[in-house]
Amino acid sequence: MLTLHAYQSAEADVYQSEISIIHQTEKNLQSSSNLASEDWQREYTTLAKQYASLLNETMKITRISDSMQVEMRRLQQDLKRSLEVSETLREEAETANAHKTELLSIVAHDLKNPMGAIMGMAEILLSMLPEETSPKIYAAQIKKTTERTITLIKDLLDSAALDLGKIVPEFAETRLSLLLNDVGEVHYAEAENKEQIMVFDIQPNISIEADSGRLQQALDNLVSNAIKYSPHGTTIYLRLQRAEGCVRIEVQDEGQGFTDEDKEKLFGFFQRLSAVPTGGESSNGVGLAITKKIIDMHNGVLSCISEHGKGATFVIELPITQQHS
């Protein structure tokens, strides 16, 4: 089949031929007074042949154009069918994902109560058993493992609720300066245990519309990760400042940073990254994904600036007011 470029080129050739015939005809007419009847007949025959050839080429182009239009209609129909199939597959995938998330939520919820009971029994054993005995050490391990499992269950329930749209943000005026200070104070002892210093660079009196509980959860995750993945004796920075049309929060650490491969899957669920906790802490690969969903829920942007081996800075940009529907 003739391509569009070739078709346009053929059209141009026919046009130039037509112009050439017209110019030749005008030239012959100007000198017609000197032509004999035989010359007129010869000129007329030549002109007729040229127009016949031109007409033949025009008809070819017309047939090619019709063929191209038929092919374009066929391609449009194929594209429409492909889009319909893609839409059907997308809807099926979304339905399957919703069922998976619902099932995950049910399983996590059903595990919550028995794990709480195990935690309670482990605490009772710890209070009753004598110090420095094997049973007490085992009870402490059971308590620690149960705490990690309960944290994972809580994260899974939060993730499922966010995915299923069951969490509706309750926006209200929130003093970010106070909120960030509170988050820092909650994790102060945790950082002190690793001889880490927390530096606050917070502009006062910054307020935005936010769901303070969910936003605090997101900041908790970022600060906890900064402590978890930073070596002993390093510094963690918490910054808050006004920016153009928004506010900017930064959580910076001096930890291991992220590789380019890490950055591609940074906010996915259950992703294994190159960085590892520096104090034997546990990690379930859920915290950053939940943080991203919470910031999205606030119509904000979460990003990460990092170079492998040179720490990481997580940046949150939030609008000052929310658009309420």
ROGUSE-956006 format. One record per residue (C-alpha): x, z, y; residue in three letters. Coordinates in pm, whole numbers, plus 50000, padded with zeros to 5 digits. Last residue first. Example, Ala and Ser with C-alpha at 12.3 -4.5 7.8 and 13.67 -1.06 7.14 Angstrom:
ROGUSE-956006
513675071449894SER512305078049550ALA
***
This chain:
ROGUSE-956006
483715471551838SER486285492952018HIS489405476052158GLN492025503352162GLN493955517252460THR497685523652511ILE498705497252259PRO501325508152007LEU504865496151939GLU506615513451649ILE510335507951590VAL512245518951280PHE515975520951345THR518345518051051ALA521845529350958GLY525165511150962LYS525915503450597GLY523625473250588HIS522555464050937GLU519155475151054SER516395469951306ILE512995476751149CYS509535467051268SER506075482451297LEU503585466051534VAL500345481151661GLY496665473251624ASN496115510051529HIS495065500051176MET498225479051162ASP500205511051234ILE498385528550947ILE498955499350710LYS502675498550791LYS502975536050730THR501235532050395ILE503775505550291ALA506635527050419LEU505515557150211GLY504825539449879VAL508215534349712GLY507975566049500ASN511105584249616SER512495617549495SER515175638049670GLU518605643149510GLY520295649149844GLY521445614449952THR518295595149862PRO519075559049758VAL519275527149965ALA519295493949776SER515525490449774LEU513055492449484ARG509605482549600GLN506605502649480PHE504315488849754PHE505685464150007GLY506895473250357PHE510615466150309LEU510275436050079LYS512095409750288GLU514195436350464LYS515695448050135ASP516985413050055GLU518685411550396ASP520375444750312THR519145477450457PHE520775507150627GLY522785533850446GLN522145562550684GLY522855569451048GLU519175573151142ASP516855560751415GLN513145567751457VAL511865548551760GLU508485550051934ILE507475524552199ARG504365526152416VAL502375496052529CYS501635471852815GLY505295468352909GLU507055498252755ALA506655535752793ARG509095557252604GLN509405578452292LEU512595584752097ARG513435604651783LEU517115603151686TYR518635614851358ILE522275625951347THR524605628851047THR526085659850882GLY524865652650530HIS524195616150454PRO520975598650561SER518395585750311TYR516155616550289LYS516405626450656ILE515445591950785ALA512815589350510ASN511175621950622SER511205609950983VAL509515576950891LEU506945592450657ASN506045620050901ASP505585593851174LEU503005575650961ALA501185607950872GLN501175618051239GLN499515584951320LEU496865591651057ARG496035625951196GLY496225615151560SER493835585851522ASP494915569251844ALA494085562152207GLU497275567852403ILE498945595952597SER502465599052737ILE502935631152936ASN506645635852871PRO509255609452788GLN510905618752459ILE514595616652370ASP514775642052087PHE517975646151883VAL517735659351527MET521035671451380ILE521715670151006GLN523355698350814GLU521465687650499LYS519435720050492ASN519025716450869GLU517225683250821ALA514575699150598GLU514335729050832ALA513575705851127TYR511025684650939HIS507885701751072VAL509565706251413GLU510215668951444GLY506605660351360VAL505365685551620ASP507665670551885ASN506305636051804LEU502725648051843LEU503445666152170LEU504985635052330SER502255613252181LEU499455632052352ARG496435616452181THR493185605552344GLU490765597752062ALA490405571251795PHE488805580951468GLU490115554551229PRO487725544050949VAL489315549250610ILE487225533750334LYS488525498850408GLY489275492450041LEU492995487650106ASP493205518750326LEU491375540150071ALA493555527049789ALA496745534649982SER495555569650074ASP494635576749712LEU497995563649594LEU499835584749851ASP497955616149743LYS498705608449378ILE502405603649460LEU502505637049644THR500755653649347ILE503355638849113THR506255651149325ARG504755686349339GLU504205685448963THR507865676948902THR508965706249121LYS506535730448957LYS507555719848605ILE511235723248698GLN510585758348833ALA508735767548512ALA511695755048307TYR514105776348511ILE511795806348467LYS511655800648091PRO515475797748076SER516075831048249THR517855837048578GLU515125859048725GLU512415875348518PRO509125856948462LEU505915867948633MET506025850848975SER507435818448833LEU504805818448559LEU502015821448818ILE503525792849021GLU503695770848710ALA500055779048632MET498955768548982GLY500945736048969MET499455727648630ILE495965733348773ALA496715710749069GLY497905684048827MET494605687548639PRO492625683248965ASN494495653049106LYS494595632248790LEU490935621848817ASP491495611049179HIS494525590049086ALA492575573048804VAL489585565849029ILE491735552549314SER493715530249079LEU490455516448939LEU489215508749291GLU492535492249377THR492395470649065LYS488775461049133HIS489685452149494ALA492655431649373ASN490425412849128ALA487915405549405THR490675394049641GLU492145371749370ALA488735356549295GLU488155349949665GLU491575333649696ARG490965312349385LEU487655300249527THR489255292649864GLU492065273449695SER489545253349489VAL487565244749803GLU490755235349987LEU491815212749700SER488375196049694ARG488575189750070LYS492095175850037LEU491005152249760ASP488055140749973GLN490335135250272GLN492785116150052LEU489975093649928ARG488785087450283ARG492355079050385MET492685054850093GLU489455037150189VAL490645035250551GLN493975021350437MET492264994750229SER490104984750526ASP493234982550742SER494974961450478ILE491984938050468ARG492024935650848THR495784929550845ILE495314901050600LYS492484886850812MET494744887351118THR497494869450926GLU495054841850822ASN493754838751179LEU497324834551307LEU498024807651047SER494834789651147ALA495774794151513TYR499184778351451GLN497664750151250LYS495144742651527ALA497914742651790LEU499994718251587THR496984695251538THR496134696951911TYR499714688652007GLU499764658751769ARG496434646251897GLN497544649952257TRP500824631752177ASP498884603052018GLU496674601552329SER499754598552553ALA501124628552741LEU502484626353098ASN499414641453263SER499454669853005SER502614686053153SER500824717053277GLN498614716452969LEU501674718152742ASN503034748552923LYS499694766352909GLU499474759052535THR502984772252479GLN502144804352667HIS498944808752465ILE500764802852137ILE503464828552228SER500864854252325ILE499134849651989GLU502394852651804SER503224884651996GLN499864899451900TYR500344889951536VAL503774906551534ASP502374938151699ALA499674940951434GLU502294936651163ALA504354965051314SER501294987951329GLN500614981150961TYR504254987250872ALA504165020851051HIS500875030450885LEU502295022050543THR501214991650350LEU500005000050000MET
***
